[in-house]
Amino acid sequence: MIHIKINEQLKKQGKTIYWLSKECKCNYANLKKLAANNTDSIKFSLLEIICEVLKCDLSDVMEIIKDNEEKVKE
């Protein structure tokens, strides 16, 4: 499972999803769904823009959680 960590990164930086949507010039509702892990796909170009705007690496906004790790977190 891929876990999106955009909210965590925004919190660290004191920013909001709304701010990120304006900076990335992307749809707020879609970005909010992505940040809430309620999507099945994402364009690489959007990931690149998010990382550029947040000045972070891809690993700062997403991670892979293996099945056994997911059960431990629940």
MARLUM-237065 format. One record per residue: y, z, x of N, C-alpha, C in turn. Coordinates in steps of 0.05 Angstrom, whole numbers, padded with zeros to 5 digits, always signed. Layout:
<rs>
YZXYZXYZX ...
</rs>
This chain:
<rs>
-00024+00000+00017+00000+00000+00000+00025+00000+00018 +00045-00015+00010+00070-00015+00025+00090+00002+00010 +00102+00021+00025+00121+00039+00013+00149+00031+00023 +00167+00027+00004+00195+00020+00011+00211+00045+00015 +00225+00047+00037+00240+00071+00044+00270+00066+00044 +00279+00048+00028+00308+00042+00027+00324+00066+00018 +00314+00080-00003+00329+00104-00012+00333+00124+00009 +00312+00129+00025+00313+00148+00047+00335+00140+00068 +00335+00114+00074+00354+00104+00094+00383+00106+00083 +00386+00100+00057+00413+00102+00045+00422+00131+00044 +00404+00149+00038+00411+00178+00038+00420+00187+00065 +00406+00179+00086+00414+00186+00114+00442+00177+00120 +00449+00153+00109+00475+00141+00116+00497+00148+00095 +00490+00163+00075+00509+00170+00054+00519+00146+00038 +00500+00127+00033+00507+00103+00018+00490+00102-00008 +00497+00084-00026+00483+00081-00051+00471+00054-00054 +00453+00051-00073+00441+00025-00080+00463+00006-00088 +00482+00016-00103+00504-00002-00112+00519-00013-00088 +00525+00005-00069+00539-00004-00045+00523-00025-00030 +00496-00020-00027+00479-00039-00013+00478-00066-00028 +00477-00065-00054+00476-00091-00069+00501-00107-00065 +00524-00094-00064+00549-00108-00058+00549-00119-00030 +00541-00103-00011+00541-00112+00017+00521-00135+00022 +00498-00134+00009+00478-00154+00012+00482-00179-00006 +00501-00176-00024+00507-00197-00044+00481-00204-00060 +00468-00183-00069+00443-00187-00085+00445-00172-00111 +00427-00178-00129+00427-00166-00155+00421-00136-00154 +00438-00120-00166+00434-00091-00165+00408-00082-00178 +00402-00093-00201+00377-00085-00215+00352-00091-00199 +00351-00114-00186+00328-00122-00170+00326-00104-00145 +00349-00098-00133+00349-00080-00110+00340-00052-00117 +00349-00043-00140+00341-00016-00150+00311-00015-00155 +00300-00036-00166+00271-00037-00170+00256-00037-00143 +00266-00052-00125+00254-00053-00098+00255-00025-00085 +00277-00012-00086+00281+00014-00074+00263+00035-00087 +00257+00031-00113+00239+00050-00127+00210+00042-00125 +00204+00023-00108+00176+00013-00105+00164+00001-00130 +00181-00011-00146+00172-00023-00171+00173-00054-00170 +00163-00065-00148+00162-00094-00145+00138-00101-00128 +00128-00126-00132+00105-00135-00117+00111-00153-00094 +00136-00162-00093+00143-00181-00072+00172-00178-00064 +00178-00188-00040+00206-00188-00030+00209-00212-00011 +00231-00224-00011+00236-00246+00008+00243-00235+00035 +00232-00248+00056+00238-00239+00083+00268-00240+00089 +00281-00260+00077+00310-00262+00082+00325-00238+00071 +00316-00227+00048+00329-00203+00037+00323-00179+00055 +00299-00176+00065+00292-00155+00083+00310-00156+00108 +00314-00179+00118+00331-00183+00142+00360-00175+00136 +00370-00182+00113+00398-00175+00106+00400-00145+00102 +00381-00133+00089+00381-00104+00085+00382-00089+00112 +00365-00098+00130+00364-00085+00157+00391-00090+00172 +00402-00113+00169+00428-00118+00183+00450-00101+00171 +00451-00099+00145+00472-00083+00131+00469-00053+00138 +00444-00044+00138+00439-00015+00143+00438-00009+00173 +00439-00030+00189+00437-00027+00218+00412-00011+00226 +00389-00021+00217+00364-00008+00222+00342-00028+00227 +00319-00019+00234+00296-00036+00238+00279-00037+00212 +00262-00057+00211+00244-00061+00188+00228-00036+00183 +00219-00022+00203+00202+00002+00200+00218+00025+00188 +00245+00023+00187+00262+00043+00175+00264+00040+00145 +00257+00016+00135+00259+00011+00106+00232+00006+00092 +00211+00003+00108+00185+00000+00095+00163+00010+00114 +00140+00018+00102+00117+00027+00118+00092+00021+00102 +00070+00019+00117+00044+00015+00104+00031+00043+00103 +00022+00049+00079+00007+00074+00074-00021+00067+00067 -00040+00077+00083-00068+00072+00078-00077+00089+00055 -00098+00081+00041-00108+00095+00018-00113+00124+00022 -00125+00132+00045-00130+00160+00050-00104+00176+00054 -00083+00163+00066-00058+00177+00069-00044+00181+00043 -00046+00161+00025-00034+00163-00002-00045+00187-00017 -00071+00191-00016-00083+00213-00031-00074+00240-00020 -00069+00241+00006-00060+00267+00018-00032+00273+00008 -00014+00252+00005+00013+00256-00003+00016+00264-00033 -00004+00257-00049-00003+00263-00078-00008+00292-00081 
</rs>
